[in-house]
Amino acid sequence: MCETPQNAVAASKRPLASPSVVRFVEWVAIIAVAVALSLFVRVLVFQTFYIPSGSMEPTLLVGDRIIVDKLAVDFGTINRGDIIVFHATPAVATKCGSADVDLVKRVVAVPGDRISSSGNNILINGHVLQERWTHNEPLGPSITLETVKAGNYFVIGDNHDNSCDSRFWGLVPKGNIIGKVFLRVWPLNRLSWI
């Protein structure tokens, strides 16, 4: 059987697939791209965390959900006053009896700082640290004079007297830091930049 030019033109105008199949494939592609982008963002850019304890009260309350900027660790700087999320060191389990894998605390001393305390005051390089953020006093356990080693950070919970932190288990290595907290997203009535 020989195909005439008219049959060849008619065959070339026939759709390769029905419109419903095309729509289905488009939706599958859109969903696949969305999932891939969300995984990329979660792994490399932002991540959400749940606050399980009162160690950061009154800034972060039990049940708050926060978003952490992961790029701030590699492409930014970590400063005094920043709130960070980090992988707990093994000493946390032994010193605090906590099975938490990730913790959230405020940075109060950066590499090269000499940190100590006097009464309810945190001293950085011999000067009182001006805590310009909300926090609960008293300080609680004192801070023994220590120089923060390169690539490490000294962290404390804002609820000073109810926080197991660097005073108990030591410094946080930069490699353990997941990112900086920058936004509280839950509950909605407390939605705010941190």
VOLOMI-616192 format. One record per residue: residue number from 0; x, y, z of N, C-alpha, C in turn. Coordinates in nm, 3 decimals, padded with zeros to 5 digits. Layout:
BEGIN
{NUM,{X,Y,Z},{X,Y,Z},{X,Y,Z}}
...
This chain:
BEGIN
{0,{00.084,-00.115,00.000},{00.000,00.000,00.000},{00.089,00.123,00.000}}
{1,{00.058,00.213,-00.086},{00.139,00.332,-00.107},{00.069,00.450,-00.041}}
{2,{00.148,00.528,00.033},{00.089,00.643,00.102},{00.089,00.762,00.009}}
{3,{-00.026,00.822,-00.006},{-00.038,00.939,-00.093},{00.003,01.062,-00.014}}
{4,{00.040,01.170,-00.083},{00.076,01.294,-00.012},{-00.036,01.343,00.079}}
{5,{-00.161,01.323,00.041},{-00.272,01.367,00.126},{-00.274,01.289,00.257}}
{6,{-00.251,01.156,00.250},{-00.248,01.073,00.370},{-00.131,01.111,00.460}}
{7,{-00.016,01.144,00.399},{00.103,01.183,00.477},{00.077,01.313,00.551}}
{8,{00.012,01.410,00.487},{-00.020,01.538,00.552},{-00.119,01.515,00.664}}
{9,{-00.220,01.435,00.641},{-00.320,01.408,00.745},{-00.256,01.337,00.863}}
{10,{-00.163,01.245,00.838},{-00.096,01.173,00.946},{-00.008,01.266,01.027}}
{11,{00.056,01.364,00.960},{00.143,01.455,01.033},{00.065,01.554,01.118}}
{12,{-00.063,01.575,01.087},{-00.145,01.669,01.164},{-00.214,01.602,01.282}}
{13,{-00.210,01.472,01.287},{-00.270,01.402,01.400},{-00.188,01.426,01.526}}
{14,{-00.252,01.454,01.641},{-00.176,01.474,01.765},{-00.108,01.344,01.807}}
{15,{00.012,01.359,01.865},{00.086,01.242,01.911},{00.022,01.180,02.034}}
{16,{-00.039,01.264,02.117},{-00.105,01.213,02.236},{-00.231,01.295,02.259}}
{17,{-00.322,01.237,02.333},{-00.447,01.308,02.361},{-00.418,01.425,02.456}}
{18,{-00.502,01.528,02.456},{-00.482,01.644,02.545},{-00.477,01.605,02.692}}
{19,{-00.552,01.505,02.733},{-00.550,01.464,02.874},{-00.415,01.402,02.912}}
{20,{-00.356,01.328,02.820},{-00.224,01.270,02.847},{-00.119,01.381,02.856}}
{21,{-00.127,01.478,02.767},{-00.034,01.590,02.768},{-00.046,01.667,02.900}}
{22,{-00.169,01.694,02.941},{-00.191,01.765,03.069},{-00.135,01.685,03.185}}
{23,{-00.157,01.555,03.186},{-00.106,01.470,03.293},{00.047,01.475,03.299}}
{24,{00.111,01.464,03.185},{00.258,01.470,03.179},{00.308,01.607,03.227}}
{25,{00.239,01.714,03.187},{00.278,01.848,03.232},{00.269,01.859,03.384}}
{26,{00.161,01.808,03.444},{00.145,01.814,03.589},{00.252,01.731,03.660}}
{27,{00.281,01.614,03.606},{00.386,01.531,03.666},{00.520,01.606,03.662}}
{28,{00.549,01.671,03.549},{00.674,01.747,03.537},{00.676,01.865,03.635}}
{29,{00.566,01.936,03.647},{00.558,02.050,03.740},{00.579,02.004,03.884}}
{30,{00.513,01.895,03.923},{00.527,01.842,04.059},{00.670,01.795,04.084}}
{31,{00.731,01.728,03.987},{00.868,01.680,04.002},{00.965,01.797,04.020}}
{32,{00.947,01.903,03.942},{01.034,02.021,03.955},{01.012,02.087,04.091}}
{33,{00.888,02.098,04.136},{00.857,02.159,04.266},{00.920,02.080,04.380}}
{34,{00.910,01.948,04.374},{00.971,01.863,04.478},{01.123,01.878,04.476}}
{35,{01.182,01.877,04.358},{01.327,01.892,04.348},{01.372,02.027,04.402}}
{36,{01.300,02.134,04.368},{01.336,02.267,04.420},{01.320,02.274,04.571}}
{37,{01.213,02.217,04.624},{01.193,02.222,04.769},{01.301,02.142,04.842}}
{38,{01.342,02.029,04.788},{01.451,01.953,04.849},{01.582,02.031,04.844}}
{39,{01.608,02.096,04.730},{01.728,02.178,04.715},{01.729,02.290,04.819}}
{40,{01.615,02.359,04.832},{01.606,02.469,04.928},{01.623,02.418,05.071}}
{41,{01.558,02.306,05.105},{01.567,02.254,05.242},{01.708,02.208,05.276}}
{42,{01.773,02.144,05.183},{01.907,02.090,05.210},{02.012,02.201,05.213}}
{43,{02.000,02.298,05.125},{02.109,02.396,05.111},{02.078,02.538,05.157}}
{44,{01.951,02.577,05.169},{01.921,02.719,05.192},{01.848,02.743,05.323}}
{45,{01.727,02.692,05.340},{01.646,02.715,05.459},{01.598,02.584,05.518}}
{46,{01.573,02.587,05.650},{01.516,02.470,05.716},{01.432,02.517,05.833}}
{47,{01.323,02.448,05.860},{01.239,02.483,05.975},{01.276,02.394,06.094}}
{48,{01.257,02.450,06.212},{01.281,02.378,06.337},{01.170,02.409,06.436}}
{49,{01.148,02.317,06.527},{01.050,02.326,06.635},{01.124,02.353,06.765}}
{50,{01.072,02.442,06.849},{01.134,02.472,06.978},{01.073,02.379,07.084}}
{51,{01.153,02.284,07.138},{01.098,02.185,07.231},{01.109,02.222,07.379}}
{52,{01.190,02.325,07.412},{01.213,02.355,07.554},{01.208,02.505,07.579}}
{53,{01.212,02.543,07.706},{01.204,02.683,07.745},{01.339,02.751,07.760}}
{54,{01.447,02.692,07.709},{01.579,02.750,07.732},{01.602,02.883,07.659}}
{55,{01.519,02.913,07.558},{01.534,03.040,07.485},{01.422,03.140,07.518}}
{56,{01.342,03.110,07.622},{01.238,03.206,07.663},{01.305,03.330,07.719}}
{57,{01.251,03.446,07.699},{01.122,03.479,07.640},{01.126,03.500,07.488}}
{58,{01.242,03.488,07.425},{01.253,03.512,07.280},{01.178,03.407,07.200}}
{59,{01.205,03.281,07.229},{01.139,03.169,07.161},{01.069,03.083,07.266}}
{60,{00.943,03.054,07.243},{00.865,02.977,07.338},{00.848,02.834,07.291}}
{61,{00.819,02.746,07.386},{00.793,02.605,07.352},{00.681,02.601,07.248}}
{62,{00.705,02.528,07.140},{00.606,02.513,07.034},{00.626,02.609,06.917}}
{63,{00.712,02.711,06.935},{00.740,02.800,06.822},{00.806,02.722,06.710}}
{64,{00.782,02.767,06.589},{00.851,02.711,06.472},{00.931,02.824,06.410}}
{65,{01.056,02.794,06.379},{01.148,02.895,06.327},{01.206,02.850,06.194}}
{66,{01.256,02.947,06.117},{01.325,02.916,05.993},{01.470,02.961,06.007}}
{67,{01.558,02.874,05.963},{01.702,02.896,05.974},{01.760,02.918,05.834}}
{68,{01.847,03.017,05.824},{01.919,03.047,05.700},{02.052,02.972,05.704}}
{69,{02.063,02.867,05.624},{02.185,02.785,05.623},{02.300,02.854,05.551}}
{70,{02.270,02.938,05.453},{02.376,03.005,05.377},{02.451,03.106,05.462}}
{71,{02.389,03.155,05.570},{02.452,03.256,05.655},{02.579,03.203,05.721}}
{72,{02.590,03.072,05.735},{02.709,03.015,05.799},{02.827,03.017,05.702}}
{73,{02.805,02.976,05.579},{02.915,02.968,05.483},{02.944,03.099,05.412}}
{74,{02.841,03.180,05.392},{02.860,03.302,05.313},{02.841,03.430,05.394}}
{75,{02.821,03.417,05.524},{02.803,03.534,05.610},{02.895,03.522,05.730}}
{76,{02.863,03.598,05.833},{02.941,03.592,05.956},{02.847,03.560,06.071}}
{77,{02.902,03.500,06.173},{02.827,03.472,06.294},{02.875,03.573,06.398}}
{78,{02.781,03.649,06.452},{02.814,03.757,06.543},{02.754,03.735,06.681}}
{79,{02.807,03.808,06.779},{02.746,03.808,06.910},{02.601,03.853,06.895}}
{80,{02.511,03.784,06.961},{02.369,03.817,06.955},{02.290,03.735,06.855}}
{81,{02.358,03.669,06.762},{02.288,03.583,06.666},{02.232,03.460,06.736}}
{82,{02.114,03.419,06.694},{02.058,03.293,06.743},{02.088,03.189,06.637}}
{83,{02.148,03.078,06.679},{02.188,02.973,06.585},{02.124,02.839,06.622}}
{84,{02.112,02.754,06.523},{02.074,02.615,06.544},{02.196,02.533,06.507}}
{85,{02.228,02.434,06.590},{02.350,02.355,06.568},{02.329,02.212,06.614}}
{86,{02.413,02.124,06.559},{02.413,01.984,06.602},{02.479,01.979,06.740}}
{87,{02.411,01.915,06.834},{02.463,01.903,06.970},{02.593,01.822,06.971}}
{88,{02.685,01.866,07.054},{02.808,01.790,07.072},{02.778,01.671,07.163}}
{89,{02.862,01.568,07.163},{02.835,01.452,07.249},{02.826,01.488,07.398}}
{90,{02.894,01.595,07.439},{02.892,01.635,07.580},{02.753,01.679,07.625}}
{91,{02.667,01.722,07.534},{02.532,01.766,07.572},{02.456,01.651,07.637}}
{92,{02.466,01.533,07.581},{02.394,01.417,07.636},{02.446,01.383,07.776}}
{93,{02.575,01.389,07.796},{02.630,01.352,07.927},{02.614,01.462,08.031}}
{94,{02.632,01.587,07.993},{02.625,01.698,08.089},{02.483,01.745,08.117}}
{95,{02.395,01.732,08.019},{02.259,01.785,08.033},{02.153,01.675,08.036}}
{96,{02.192,01.554,08.004},{02.095,01.446,08.000},{01.993,01.465,07.889}}
{97,{02.034,01.533,07.783},{01.943,01.563,07.673},{01.972,01.474,07.554}}
{98,{01.866,01.423,07.494},{01.881,01.341,07.375},{01.858,01.424,07.249}}
{99,{01.841,01.557,07.266},{01.818,01.644,07.150},{01.938,01.639,07.056}}
{100,{01.910,01.627,06.929},{02.014,01.620,06.828},{02.056,01.761,06.786}}
{101,{01.958,01.850,06.773},{01.983,01.988,06.733},{01.937,02.082,06.844}}
{102,{02.016,02.186,06.868},{01.985,02.283,06.972},{01.979,02.422,06.914}}
{103,{01.911,02.511,06.986},{01.905,02.652,06.948},{01.950,02.735,07.067}}
{104,{02.047,02.823,07.046},{02.102,02.910,07.151},{02.148,03.041,07.089}}
{105,{02.182,03.137,07.176},{02.232,03.266,07.131},{02.384,03.271,07.146}}
{106,{02.451,03.322,07.044},{02.597,03.338,07.047},{02.629,03.458,07.135}}
{107,{02.716,03.438,07.236},{02.758,03.550,07.321},{02.908,03.577,07.310}}
{108,{02.983,03.482,07.254},{03.126,03.504,07.235},{03.171,03.435,07.107}}
{109,{03.256,03.505,07.032},{03.304,03.457,06.902},{03.453,03.425,06.913}}
{110,{03.511,03.362,06.811},{03.653,03.326,06.818},{03.742,03.444,06.859}}
{111,{03.830,03.417,06.955},{03.923,03.518,07.004},{03.875,03.594,07.126}}
{112,{03.745,03.589,07.156},{03.691,03.657,07.274},{03.736,03.586,07.401}}
{113,{03.757,03.666,07.505},{03.777,03.612,07.640},{03.645,03.632,07.713}}
{114,{03.583,03.525,07.757},{03.452,03.532,07.822},{03.462,03.487,07.967}}
{115,{03.386,03.556,08.052},{03.373,03.519,08.194},{03.245,03.585,08.244}}
{116,{03.220,03.575,08.373},{03.103,03.643,08.429},{03.135,03.696,08.566}}
{117,{03.058,03.796,08.607},{03.067,03.854,08.739},{02.924,03.884,08.783}}
{118,{02.874,03.811,08.882},{02.735,03.826,08.922},{02.644,03.787,08.807}}
{119,{02.552,03.877,08.769},{02.461,03.850,08.657},{02.512,03.907,08.526}}
{120,{02.636,03.951,08.523},{02.692,04.011,08.402},{02.785,03.914,08.329}}
{121,{02.766,03.908,08.198},{02.858,03.833,08.113},{02.966,03.932,08.069}}
{122,{03.090,03.893,08.085},{03.202,03.979,08.048},{03.269,03.927,07.922}}
{123,{03.286,04.015,07.824},{03.357,03.983,07.701},{03.479,04.073,07.695}}
{124,{03.596,04.011,07.695},{03.723,04.085,07.694},{03.728,04.188,07.806}}
{125,{03.674,04.151,07.923},{03.677,04.236,08.041},{03.567,04.340,08.050}}
{126,{03.479,04.349,07.948},{03.371,04.448,07.948},{03.236,04.378,07.956}}
{127,{03.141,04.444,08.023},{03.007,04.386,08.037},{02.941,04.378,07.899}}
{128,{02.891,04.260,07.866},{02.818,04.240,07.741},{02.683,04.308,07.754}}
{129,{02.652,04.399,07.663},{02.521,04.465,07.661},{02.423,04.374,07.587}}
{130,{02.343,04.303,07.663},{02.245,04.212,07.604},{02.125,04.294,07.559}}
{131,{02.124,04.332,07.432},{02.018,04.417,07.377},{01.900,04.334,07.327}}
{132,{01.887,04.217,07.376},{01.777,04.128,07.340},{01.706,04.087,07.468}}
{133,{01.583,04.040,07.454},{01.510,03.997,07.573},{01.576,03.872,07.630}}
{134,{01.584,03.866,07.759},{01.641,03.750,07.828},{01.593,03.748,07.972}}
{135,{01.605,03.634,08.035},{01.566,03.618,08.174},{01.691,03.608,08.261}}
{136,{01.688,03.679,08.372},{01.796,03.669,08.471},{01.739,03.599,08.592}}
{137,{01.819,03.550,08.682},{01.962,03.569,08.695},{02.040,03.485,08.594}}
{138,{02.170,03.513,08.587},{02.257,03.441,08.495},{02.262,03.293,08.527}}
{139,{02.254,03.261,08.656},{02.266,03.121,08.696},{02.411,03.084,08.710}}
{140,{02.449,02.962,08.670},{02.588,02.920,08.686},{02.685,03.019,08.622}}
{141,{02.794,03.046,08.694},{02.891,03.144,08.644},{02.969,03.089,08.524}}
{142,{03.035,03.181,08.456},{03.117,03.145,08.341},{03.262,03.158,08.383}}
{143,{03.334,03.049,08.378},{03.477,03.049,08.410},{03.553,03.113,08.295}}
{144,{03.652,03.194,08.327},{03.730,03.263,08.224},{03.780,03.164,08.120}}
{145,{03.752,03.195,07.995},{03.789,03.109,07.884},{03.810,03.195,07.760}}
{146,{03.909,03.160,07.680},{03.928,03.224,07.551},{03.866,03.133,07.446}}
{147,{03.778,03.190,07.364},{03.709,03.110,07.261},{03.808,03.081,07.148}}
{148,{03.829,02.952,07.125},{03.925,02.908,07.022},{03.874,02.940,06.881}}
{149,{03.967,02.951,06.788},{03.933,02.976,06.648},{03.834,02.870,06.600}}
{150,{03.733,02.913,06.524},{03.636,02.819,06.468},{03.535,02.768,06.568}}
{151,{03.521,02.834,06.684},{03.427,02.792,06.788},{03.348,02.911,06.839}}
{152,{03.235,02.880,06.907},{03.147,02.985,06.959},{03.096,02.945,07.097}}
{153,{03.076,03.046,07.182},{03.020,03.026,07.315},{02.875,03.069,07.308}}
{154,{02.783,02.979,07.346},{02.640,03.005,07.334},{02.569,02.989,07.468}}
{155,{02.463,03.067,07.486},{02.381,03.062,07.608},{02.236,03.076,07.566}}
{156,{02.147,03.012,07.641},{02.004,03.031,07.619},{01.959,03.163,07.680}}
{157,{01.859,03.226,07.621},{01.808,03.354,07.674},{01.746,03.338,07.812}}
{158,{01.701,03.220,07.845},{01.648,03.189,07.977},{01.768,03.140,08.060}}
{159,{01.857,03.235,08.091},{01.991,03.204,08.145},{01.993,03.096,08.253}}
{160,{01.908,03.109,08.351},{01.914,03.018,08.465},{01.850,02.883,08.436}}
{161,{01.785,02.870,08.319},{01.718,02.745,08.284},{01.766,02.696,08.147}}
{162,{01.898,02.703,08.127},{01.954,02.662,07.998},{02.081,02.583,08.021}}
{163,{02.087,02.467,07.960},{02.210,02.388,07.961},{02.283,02.426,07.832}}
{164,{02.396,02.494,07.847},{02.461,02.557,07.732},{02.613,02.547,07.745}}
{165,{02.684,02.636,07.679},{02.831,02.630,07.678},{02.893,02.635,07.817}}
{166,{02.821,02.687,07.916},{02.873,02.688,08.053},{02.892,02.547,08.105}}
{167,{02.814,02.453,08.052},{02.818,02.315,08.099},{02.898,02.223,08.007}}
{168,{02.879,02.237,07.875},{02.937,02.140,07.782},{03.038,02.198,07.685}}
{169,{03.070,02.326,07.696},{03.178,02.381,07.616},{03.134,02.452,07.488}}
{170,{03.231,02.472,07.403},{03.213,02.552,07.282},{03.143,02.474,07.170}}
{171,{03.083,02.551,07.077},{03.019,02.492,06.959},{03.113,02.512,06.840}}
{172,{03.162,02.403,06.780},{03.246,02.417,06.660},{03.164,02.471,06.543}}
{173,{03.224,02.554,06.461},{03.153,02.612,06.346},{03.096,02.502,06.256}}
{174,{03.166,02.391,06.243},{03.118,02.281,06.160},{02.987,02.220,06.209}}
{175,{02.950,02.243,06.336},{02.824,02.191,06.390},{02.707,02.285,06.365}}
{176,{02.736,02.408,06.323},{02.629,02.507,06.307},{02.552,02.481,06.178}}
{177,{02.420,02.470,06.193},{02.331,02.447,06.079},{02.297,02.580,06.013}}
{178,{02.267,02.682,06.094},{02.233,02.812,06.038},{02.188,02.910,06.143}}
{179,{02.158,03.032,06.095},{02.109,03.140,06.182},{01.957,03.146,06.174}}
{180,{01.896,03.164,06.291},{01.751,03.181,06.297},{01.721,03.323,06.248}}
{181,{01.623,03.336,06.157},{01.588,03.470,06.112},{01.438,03.497,06.112}}
{182,{01.355,03.393,06.131},{01.211,03.415,06.124},{01.137,03.313,06.210}}
{183,{01.041,03.365,06.289},{00.949,03.276,06.362},{00.822,03.271,06.276}}
{184,{00.778,03.151,06.239},{00.661,03.136,06.152},{00.538,03.079,06.222}}
{185,{00.556,03.029,06.343},{00.442,02.972,06.416},{00.463,02.992,06.563}}
{186,{00.360,03.026,06.635},{00.223,03.048,06.592},{00.210,03.178,06.513}}
{187,{00.107,03.185,06.432},{00.090,03.299,06.343},{00.080,03.432,06.418}}
{188,{00.024,03.431,06.539},{00.013,03.557,06.614},{00.148,03.605,06.667}}
{189,{00.253,03.523,06.655},{00.388,03.563,06.695},{00.483,03.567,06.575}}
{190,{00.427,03.564,06.454},{00.508,03.572,06.332},{00.595,03.696,06.339}}
{191,{00.728,03.679,06.328},{00.817,03.794,06.337},{00.957,03.758,06.292}}
{192,{01.030,03.863,06.250},{01.174,03.849,06.220},{01.247,03.835,06.352}}
{193,{01.352,03.758,06.354},{01.431,03.738,06.476},{01.563,03.811,06.459}}
